[in-house]
Amino acid sequence: KFIEILAKYILGNRNRIDYVVELGSGIGINLFLLADKLDQAMLRQITFFSCEFTDSGRKACEELRRFSNGLNMSIEHFDYYNPDFSFLEPNKNVLFFTAHSIEQIPKIDRAVFEAMLKVSDQCSCYHAEPVGWQYDEELKIKREQFKPYHWKRKITKLERKLRKIDRWMISKLGISIVDSTNRYGIDIEKKDIGKSDKVSSTAALYSYSKDYNTNLVSIIKKMEGEGLIHIDLEKVNLYGKKPFNPSSIISWHKIAENETT
C-alpha cells in the first residue's frame, strides 16, 4: 500500500519530480517496486537514490540494478547519525521517503530533517514508520516507565510460544487462537489511538522491546509549529504485514518563503 501511495503522488506530480530518495533503503527493493509502477517517460525523467548505511545492502542493490533494464539509479552511503546529501544537486524537486528505517533509530536527530530541507525549496517526504503510538501522550509516558521485559516475566514459556503463534496467525490469517490477543483489535481508526483494547498499546510495548524510535512524530510536529514544514497526510496505525508493529504514514513538504499555509 505504501508503494501505491508513493506512485500515486509521483504520477500526480508528473514532470515536477527530479529525484526520488529512499533513506535507509536496504537492498533497494522499495525503489524497484516503485519504479515498476511508473511509465517509461517518468522513469527517464526521475533519478532514484538508494541511500543505505551497510555495505552489504548497497552491494545487493547494485546486483539488483543489473536486472532493472537500465533504471536511472544512484546508490549512496547514508548515515542517519551523520546526514550528508552532498550527492544531490541543489534546487531540484526532491521526494524523500523512509520505510521502517527510522524505526531503527531510537532518537532521530532533528539535523536529519534540517539537512533534507537544505537540499531544495522543492522538498517533500513520506514516512511509513511504526510510530502511531507516539500520538498518545499517556502512552508515551507509560512507555518511558517500562522496566526491561517486565511484561514477559509474568507469563510462562508455553504462553509466550502460544502468543507468538497467535501473532503470526493474526498477521497471516486475521484470526486469533488466544483470547488475550483479541483485545488488541484488528480494525484501527485514528479516534482509537491509545485505547487499551487497540493496537497502539501493544505497539508501544513492541517498540520498547526492540528499542525502536520514540521521537519522529514530536520532531515533525515541532518543525511544523515553527513554520518550516507543513504536514499533508497522517494515516495512523495502518497494518501492513505486522499488526503488532503497524505502519503509520506521514507526509510533509517544506514551506517555501513565498508559500502561505
Secondary structure, 3 states (H helix, E strand, C coil): CHHHHHHHHHHHCCCCCCEEEEECCCCCHHHHHHHCCCCHHHHHHCEEEEEECCHHHHHHHHHHHCCCCCCCEEEEECCCCCCCCCCCCCCCCEEEEEECCHHHCCCCCHHHHHHHHHHCCCEEEEEEECCHHHHCHHHHHHHHCCCCCCCCCCCCHHHHHHHHHHHHHHHHHCCCCCHHHHCCCCCCCHHHCCCCCCHHHHHHHHHHHHCCCCCHHHHHHHHHHCCCEEEEEEEEEECCCCCCCCEEEEEEEECCCCCCC
